[in-house]
Amino acid sequence: MSRSWSLAALAAIVVLVPPGCRATAPAGTGAAAPGDPARPSPPATTASDDGPADVTGAGVTPRAYHLELAIDPEATGFTGTVTIDVDVAVRTRTIWLDARELEISSVRVVRPGAAGAPDEQLEATEATGAPTGKVGITLARPLPPGPARVELRFAGLYRLDDGLFAQTYRAHTYAFSDFEPLDARRAFPCFDEPRFKTPWTVSLVVPHGLVALSNTAAETTTRLDRDLDRVDFATTPPLPSYLVAVAVGPFDLVDVDGGPVPMRLVVPQGRRAAAERARVIAPQIVAAAAELLDRRVPFDKLDFIAVPRFGGAMENPGLITVSAGILLDATDDAAERRLALVIAHETSHLWFGDWMTLEDWRDLWIQEGVASWMADEVLARWRPGWHTRRGELKSRGEAMREDALPDAHPLRPDELDGPRALFDVLTYQKAAAVLHMFEAWVGEDAFLDGLRGLLDDRPWGHATTTDLVAALASAAGDGDRVDATRAAVTSFLARPGIPVIEAELQCGGEARVRLHLREPGWAVPACVRWGDGAGTHQACAVVDDDRELTLGAGCPDWVHPNADAAGYYRWTLRGARLADTMRGRGVTDRERLDAALAVRGALAADAPLTDVADALAAGLSSDVPEVVEAIAADYALLLDQLAPSRAHKVVAAHLREALAPAVRRLGTAARAGDGDDVRRLRRAVLTAAGGPGADPKLMRWARRIARRYLRGKPVGADDAEAAVLIAASHADRKLAAALLAAAATAPEEMTGPDDPPLLGRALARMPRARALRALDAALDGKLHAGTTFTIAVGLLQRADTATAAADTLARHGDWLAFTLPFAPVCDPALVDRLSGGAARDAAFARVVRKRRVEAQRCDALRGAVTDAARAFAR
């Protein structure tokens, strides 16, 4: 599932509704009837149906479902019947199922007759007083062990974007399903837990002329009357309830050629052309995934269906749902990469999540972590020019920021209040980063063999954390290495947080690196790489306290404490210069980026300030755009906290001079043959040198290009972005007015915090007084909501505007509450202002806590920033 890996999907609507608006109802409690010891008790009281596993299915196990749904998207709801073949293990008078917000009209329990005898129908009624989210079937007399059949008729209402829901798009209405983790029970009574995995035979009764879809191909379509058709689908392989999927509507079907199984794109009527990019890349990615695993796609057909309003994607086998904003109109590079990542992730689930399924929601990290890991692997092989390996470090950084919170959960919690809490960046991105670490530790081929073995041992079955740990340990080899790997994997699953390794290079005779684990209790597979006149070298160990690695005679030219940045740990380095690591011959791009990300940590750790300054300058000479962007962000922090002062001018000059060679080398104009990396690098270099660096020549260039852009004259996209942002940073009254006027008439651009509108970013960069006036105008309704959101977030991050912007936002309803959680501010007091506001849900509270921790850390750097500025003046 690709819903809410980060807050990107949420931020697209955060200006309209607070995060997490789904209400839950309290459940009740029941007790066994006196004198009826065979009757199981109903589930214990929980805050909602998002609770721990309970007695659903206790003594009764589903073996197969026959589900019929009558779906008219234009109606307000649906009706249906479900027949569940069950095995009864113990004598019972009550069968408990999961059902929520459904009206049950009839229940029936049948015992198949033996040896040709007729079936026996048992008198059954719906139990009274059932807890919220449950339905009980009470029998007039006890049901003995053996096979039985449970039949229910029911009706329900469509929802907004989960369960069974309907959405209108361009004058047509469509019905879809989304059941993970606990919403199948909103569409039909069932045993709604992942441990129950059975075949499903689905039929849909739909208005004549509409397209009806499910996990498998339609076998027959029968005309019931003038207005209705019945579509019967092939029986599925064993699936848990949350993977069952249906869709009904006037869809356009786009055939996809070249896939390893029959494939289609299913799009709203009239949107066939918008799916062209997906039509081209989807079969390539599916084929690349099958090739990586060396296993065939385990399903007979594969449809990708566009859902108009949806928070990501869902891996329903045979019918993968994807937000229309992702699947359609992927016309630029960023949109294509987002589309490819989602397709790769959901395709990976065909094996890890669909064919092999979790048994307990506490093991969610397996299928989501493996799918995220596998998506990285697939894209790195399929499109090497995208440098997916460097992008992994951004995802790892997102996970580390979440993992540093005091209430971060372990990857595999022992206790769980409800599965929804696990659908977060830790379960997706931390799990993937940890798997990448162990892939590097045991070796790529051995790691893949371990995962393939896990699949082959459990066809159409379940896998637990114990199973995966065993697979990774066995991939490590034998003997002590197996035990060390098992201990290391277990330590990363059992506790939250990020280990920190303090590395110290000791030269004199034989060079050594001492690795010290700052906090005990971890077992960290760590590798150190270094370079000398003979080339590059690597040494590894599982660090559980202090370890010493011998590097050989003489002192190395550079040393990196996290070889190829594969490890999920932070590091510090003493006895060697971080700048040498940034520049070293043989240092990989990932290692340079990892070193760039370590610069701020070095500043906070009281590293020699001259080394910090040299490392920053070294980073700006890199050809890796992500390195330059990371270092530019460090300069921005320094300059922001130094705000107008002599030290500010010194640091700005240092930035400008360090970037001068890159400015000369890259120029301001795009050149024939420039690849994505060169264009991105040019944007980063020019924006930093002309904005905070205040390069006079670039400022003149930017004003000229910005004026052309604002007049609607043709300007290259790369030129426009860099020029408008530079010009805005130094905007006079006339340019500020032109930027505001352009933003007022521009179409809405906001798609999420990773793709904010250019003019919104520009207005937030203007000099203080002009930027605050732009915020006033935006809040008065003169700008689009997405642009207003972008301005607000930008001003909350600036030391010179944060307090004034917060005061302004607080005077305009909930704007402060909507924007501050997305603004990494340096003032803990600003974050604390949210605690006195209206009560919000747990997801919102967690975001606020995250911002508070980040603000405290940033605030702690303020003293070091002033000291560091002196190092730039030497």
C-alpha positions, -999 to 999 in steps of 0.1 A, spaced: 0 0 0 13 35 -9 -9 56 12 7 82 34 44 71 32 50 106 43 28 136 47 29 145 10 -6 133 2 -20 149 33 -4 183 27 -22 186 -6 -55 190 13 -42 203 46 -53 238 38 -89 225 36 -92 200 64 -71 191 94 -50 159 92 -69 127 100 -106 134 101 -121 99 104 -141 95 135 -145 62 154 -172 50 177 -168 32 210 -174 -5 212 -195 -23 238 -190 -54 258 -209 -87 259 -209 -117 281 -218 -153 277 -253 -164 285 -257 -182 319 -254 -219 315 -240 -217 280 -203 -225 284 -198 -233 247 -206 -198 236 -175 -176 231 -176 -141 246 -177 -111 223 -146 -91 218 -133 -69 246 -141 -32 245 -118 -11 223 -118 26 214 -128 17 178 -127 -11 154 -90 -3 149 -81 -25 178 -61 -56 185 -70 -90 173 -100 -105 191 -123 -135 191 -134 -130 155 -131 -165 142 -124 -181 176 -131 -217 169 -146 -209 135 -123 -207 104 -134 -194 70 -125 -217 41 -141 -199 11 -164 -169 3 -191 -164 -23 -198 -127 -24 -224 -109 -45 -227 -71 -44 -254 -50 -62 -236 -18 -70 -251 12 -87 -226 41 -84 -255 66 -88 -273 53 -58 -265 62 -22 -256 27 -12 -253 -10 -21 -268 -44 -11 -253 -78 -11 -252 -114 1 -222 -133 14 -219 -171 18 -190 -182 39 -179 -218 41 -164 -224 75 -149 -251 96 -162 -253 132 -135 -266 156 -155 -265 189 -192 -268 197 -206 -233 197 -239 -213 197 -226 -180 185 -204 -171 155 -188 -137 156 -180 -118 124 -166 -84 116 -192 -59 103 -195 -22 106 -221 3 95 -240 -24 77 -277 -33 80 -281 -71 83 -315 -82 69 -312 -119 73 -288 -146 87 -287 -183 81 -265 -212 91 -265 -245 72 -248 -278 79 -240 -298 48 -257 -332 48 -235 -363 50 -235 -390 23 -261 -375 1 -284 -364 30 -301 -330 26 -285 -299 41 -297 -290 76 -307 -254 82 -302 -242 118 -324 -215 132 -302 -184 135 -307 -148 146 -285 -118 148 -271 -115 183 -282 -84 203 -258 -61 220 -229 -68 197 -199 -45 201 -192 -19 175 -176 -34 144 -190 -69 151 -221 -90 142 -230 -121 162 -250 -150 148 -268 -168 176 -281 -204 170 -312 -220 186 -290 -250 195 -253 -255 195 -234 -261 163 -212 -292 165 -177 -293 151 -174 -298 113 -182 -279 81 -209 -253 80 -221 -225 58 -230 -190 70 -252 -168 48 -260 -131 53 -279 -104 34 -269 -69 41 -270 -33 29 -247 -3 34 -240 33 23 -212 45 1 -183 62 19 -158 89 7 -126 71 0 -125 38 20 -146 7 23 -170 7 -7 -171 43 -19 -185 63 -48 -170 94 -64 -182 117 -92 -157 129 -117 -165 149 -149 -202 143 -146 -199 105 -142 -200 85 -109 -178 55 -102 -177 30 -73 -144 17 -59 -132 -3 -29 -103 1 -5 -102 -23 24 -68 -21 41 -65 -25 70 -100 -28 85 -126 -16 60 -137 -48 43 -161 -51 72 -177 -18 60 -186 -35 27 -197 -70 38 -196 -92 70 -165 -113 71 -135 -125 91 -116 -93 86 -81 -103 99 -51 -110 77 -45 -145 91 -77 -157 74 -67 -163 37 -92 -180 15 -105 -182 -21 -132 -156 -30 -158 -160 -57 -172 -126 -65 -203 -116 -85 -214 -80 -92 -249 -69 -102 -246 -36 -120 -265 -12 -143 -264 -24 -179 -236 -8 -198 -213 -2 -169 -179 -18 -166 -175 -41 -136 -141 -52 -123 -127 -73 -96 -94 -91 -87 -99 -118 -114 -111 -118 -149 -149 -119 -156 -160 -153 -167 -196 -146 -176 -219 -116 -180 -257 -123 -178 -284 -99 -187 -309 -100 -157 -334 -76 -171 -335 -44 -192 -315 -25 -167 -292 -49 -149 -263 -72 -157 -247 -99 -134 -209 -103 -139 -194 -135 -124 -156 -134 -118 -132 -163 -116 -125 -176 -82 -94 -159 -67 -64 -177 -52 -64 -175 -13 -66 -138 -2 -73 -121 31 -104 -99 32 -85 -66 29 -72 -75 -6 -106 -82 -22 -114 -54 -47 -142 -43 -69 -149 -13 -92 -180 -2 -112 -185 27 -136 -184 39 -172 -146 34 -174 -124 35 -205 -102 4 -208 -67 9 -222 -49 -23 -232 -13 -25 -223 12 -44 -245 44 -61 -235 36 -71 -199 43 -105 -184 6 -110 -179 -24 -94 -196 -25 -58 -184 -49 -28 -187 -52 7 -175 -87 16 -162 -95 53 -164 -125 76 -161 -144 81 -193 -126 105 -217 -92 102 -200 -76 75 -222 -50 99 -236 -39 110 -201 -28 74 -194 -2 72 -222 29 75 -200 16 48 -176 7 26 -206 44 27 -217 62 23 -184 39 0 -164 47 -32 -184 84 -25 -183 84 -21 -145 63 -52 -139 86 -72 -161 117 -57 -143 102 -68 -109 96 -103 -121 131 -105 -135 146 -92 -102 129 -120 -83 132 -145 -111 97 -155 -103 66 -152 -125 38 -128 -117 15 -149 -95 -18 -136 -109 -35 -141 -142 -42 -104 -150 -33 -70 -138 -54 -38 -140 -42 -4 -128 -73 17 -120 -73 55 -116 -93 67 -86 -102 105 -87 -97 113 -50 -74 88 -33 -44 91 -10 -19 71 -29 -23 35 -41 -33 0 -30 -19 -34 -40 -52 -53 -46 -40 -83 -66 -53 -80 -102 -69 -46 -96 -43 -21 -82 -59 12 -73 -39 44 -79 -47 80 -73 -57 96 -107 -33 125 -98 -5 99 -100 -16 75 -127 -27 102 -152 -10 132 -168 25 121 -159 39 146 -184 70 159 -167 101 143 -151 89 146 -115 55 132 -123 69 103 -142 93 94 -113 64 95 -89 43 73 -111 72 48 -116 78 46 -79 42 39 -71 39 13 -98 71 -4 -87 60 -4 -50 26 -18 -57 39 -43 -82 64 -56 -56 34 -64 -34 22 -89 -59 48 -112 -43 53 -96 -9 19 -88 4 -4 -106 -21 11 -140 -28 29 -141 6 8 -122 32 13 -111 67 -4 -131 94 -5 -104 121 -7 -66 116 24 -63 139 44 -77 110 33 -50 85 69 -39 83 77 -70 63 55 -64 33 57 -26 33 95 -26 40 102 -53 14 80 -36 -12 98 -2 -6 132 -19 -8 122 -38 -39 108 -7 -56 142 10 -51 160 -21 -66 137 -23 -96 139 14 -105 177 14 -100 180 -14 -126 152 -2 -149 163 35 -151 199 39 -139 200 75 -149 175 84 -122 201 76 -95 176 59 -73 204 49 -49 209 85 -40 172 90 -35 172 62 -9 192 85 14 164 111 13 140 84 23 163 72 50 166 108 63 128 111 65 127 78 85 155 90 109 137 122 117 106 103 126 126 76 145 142 103 167 109 111 183 105 100 219 74 79 210 87 63 179 75 27 176 97 -3 168 94 -19 134 78 -49 150 59 -38 182 50 -65 208 17 -47 214 -5 -29 191 -36 -7 198 -46 -8 162 -29 -14 128 -36 21 114 -9 35 136 17 14 117 11 29 83 38 55 86 73 64 74 89 40 98 71 10 85 78 19 49 111 39 48 129 27 79 121 -9 71 134 -4 36 166 13 49 173 -15 74 168 -41 46 192 -21 23 217 -23 52 214 -60 56 216 -65 18 249 -47 19 260 -68 48 252 -103 34 257 -94 -2 231 -87 -30 229 -122 -44 226 -139 -10 200 -114 1 179 -120 -30 182 -158 -25 170 -154 11 139 -135 -1 132 -160 -29 135 -188 -5 110 -171 18 85 -169 -11 90 -204 -23 85 -219 12 51 -202 16 32 -202 -17 -1 -185 -10 7 -185 27 19 -161 54 53 -149 67 62 -137 101 90 -116 114 106 -148 127 105 -162 92 122 -132 77 149 -130 104 157 -166 97 159 -160 60 183 -131 64 204 -149 89 207 -179 67 217 -157 38 247 -144 59 266 -177 55 273 -200 84 288 -201 119 293 -170 139 282 -147 110 247 -162 111 244 -156 148 258 -121 145 233 -113 117 204 -127 136 213 -106 166 217 -75 145 184 -79 127 166 -85 159 181 -54 176 168 -32 147 133 -47 149 129 -47 187 136 -11 195 130 23 180 157 50 175 189 54 156 222 40 168 252 64 167 287 52 160 316 75 170 345 67 147 380 78 155 409 74 131 442 67 148 474 69 128 510 62 138 525 30 126 495 9 117 463 29 110 432 19 129 396 31 132 380 27 166 342 23 164 323 32 196 286 26 200 273 57 219 243 38 233 245 1 243 219 -25 233 224 -23 195 241 -47 172 250 -27 142 265 -41 109 289 -14 101 314 -11 73 342 15 70 357 25 36 390 44 31 413 54 4 451 56 0 477 55 -27 468 18 -34 431 24 -40 400 20 -19 394 -6 8 367 -18 31 364 -35 65 332 -45 84 321 -57 118 290 -60 139 294 -32 164 278 -39 198 302 -19 220 337 -10 209 354 -24 178 386 -17 162 394 -21 125 429 -22 111 434 -1 80 470 -10 72 503 9 72 502 47 69 474 71 73 446 70 47 438 99 25 402 98 36 379 75 57 341 71 56 325 54 86 294 42 66 306 25 35 284 34 5 260 50 31 244 16 34 240 15 72 210 28 92 230 47 118 244 81 124 281 87 127 307 111 139 343 112 128 374 123 147 410 122 137 402 128 100 389 157 80 353 156 68 364 178 39 388 151 27 360 126 27 339 149 6 366 153 -20 383 119 -18 392 100 -49 371 68 -49 344 82 -26 310 71 -41 282 96 -48 262 81 -19 291 85 5 296 121 -5 259 128 1 260 109 34 290 131 44 271 162 33 242 152 55 267 147 84 280 183 83 252 196 104 258 168 129 295 178 130 285 213 138 263 202 167 290 178 179 316 206 184 338 194 156 366 217 146 349 247 130 375 251 103 368 215 92 331 223 91 338 253 69 361 233 46 336 205 44 308 229 34 330 244 7 341 209 -5 304 199 -8 297 228 -31 323 216 -56 304 183 -61 288 174 -93 261 155 -74 230 179 -72 217 163 -40 251 171 -23 250 207 -34 213 210 -22 222 195 12 251 218 17 231 248 5 205 240 31 233 242 58 244 276 45 208 287 46 205 277 82 237 295 91 226 327 73 191 325 86 202 323 122 229 350 117 203 373 101 216 408 91 251 411 107 287 413 98 290 375 103 261 372 79 281 390 52 311 368 59 292 335 55 274 348 23 308 358 8 321 323 17 291 307 -1 294 329 -31 332 323 -35 328 285 -30 302 284 -58 320 306 -82 338 278 -101 305 259 -105 288 290 -117 315 296 -143 315 259 -153 277 255 -156 267 290 -168 232 303 -167 218 289 -199 208 253 -206 230 235 -232 222 208 -257 228 174 -242 222 185 -206 209 156 -186 186 157 -156 215 158 -131 232 188 -149 199 208 -150 192 201 -114 228 209 -104 226 242 -123 193 252 -106 208 244 -72 241 263 -78 225 294 -93 197 296 -67 222 294 -38 248 317 -53 224 344 -64 200 341 -35 217 338 -1 251 342 -18 240 375 -34 262 373 -64 258 406 -82 260 392 -118 235 366 -110 212 391 -94 212 412 -126 206 381 -147 178 369 -125 160 403 -126 160 403 -164 148 367 -167 122 372 -139 107 402 -157 104 382 -189 87 354 -170 62 377 -153 53 393 -186 45 359 -200 75 358 -224 90 324 -232 115 313 -205 130 279 -200 116 261 -170 150 258 -153 159 294 -160 125 305 -146 128 287 -113 163 299 -105 158 334 -117 124 340 -100 137 327 -67 169 348 -69 151 379 -79 125 375 -52 152 372 -25 163 408 -34 130 421 -46 123 459 -46 88 473 -43 80 471 -80 91 435 -84 73 425 -53 41 439 -67 46 421 -100 52 388 -82 20 392 -61 0 401 -92 12 371 -111 4 348 -82 -31 362 -80 -38 353 -116 -18 321 -119 -37 288 -121 -36 266 -89 -3 247 -89 -3 230 -55 0 192 -56 19 186 -23 48 199 -2 73 183 -25 60 202 -55 49 237 -41 41 265 -65 70 285 -77 54 319 -71 45 309 -35 81 300 -28 93 333 -44 69 354 -23 81 336 8 118 345 0 112 383 -4 127 408 21 109 407 54 84 435 52 74 426 16 71 389 24 48 396 54 26 419 33 23 391 7 11 368 35 -15 394 45 -27 395 9 -28 357 6 -49 354 38 -73 380 26 -82 356 -2 -63 371 -30 -42 340 -37 -49 303 -42 -50 281 -10 -19 262 -21 1 293 -27 -10 307 6 1 275 23 35 277 6 41 313 17 31 305 53 54 275 56 83 295 41 79 324 65 76 302 95 110 288 87 127 322 86 141 335 119 133 371 109 96 364 100 86 334 120 70 351 150 52 378 130 39 352 105 27 330 133 8 360 148 -8 368 115 -18 331 108 -33 328 143 -56 357 135 -70 338 105 -88 308 119 -69 275 118 -42 286 94 -14 284 120 -25 249 130 -27 238 93 8 252 84 31 250 114 33 212 114 48 213 79 73 241 87 107 230 102 111 260 125 139 268 149 118 282 177 102 256 201 80 283 215 62 286 181 54 249 181 42 250 217 16 276 206 -3 247 190 -8 229 223 -34 254 234 -55 250 203 -85 228 196 -81 191 203 -70 171 172 -64 135 164 -34 114 172 -18 119 138 -18 156 141 -4 155 177 24 133 164 33 158 137 34 185 163 57 165 186 80 159 157 82 195 149 89 203 186 119 179 187 133 193 154 128 229 167 147 220 199 176 206 180 178 235 156 176 259 185 205 241 202 226 249 171 222 287 175 253 291 197 274 269 174 263 289 144 277 321 157 310 304 165 311 287 132 308 320 114 343 329 126 357 299 108 345 314 75 364 346 80 399 331 81 
